[in-house]
Amino acid sequence: MKTIQAFQTTDGKVFTSEEEAKKHEIFLSQHDVIDNFLKSHLNNYIALPQKSIARQAIINWETWKKENA
C-alpha cells in the first residue's frame, strides 16, 4: 500500500490531479452559464459529442483564464 496525494472538490469528488480538480470546480461554479450557452442559438455545436467537446473547451478556457489573466 502507498500514500497518494488527492484533491477533494466542494461536491465531495476526489481527484488525483490538482488540474482536474480545478477544472471540476470551474464546471461546478459555472455549470448553468455554460449549459445555457450550449443551448443557445450562438452555439454551433448541436450534436451531443460536439457539445461535450465545446463544454470541455470552455472549462479549459476558464481554468486557463483564472490562472493566467
ABEGO torsion letter per residue (X at the ends): XBBBBBBBBAAGBBBABAAAAAAAAAAAAAAAAAAAAAABAABABABAAAAAAAAAAAAAAAAAAAAAX
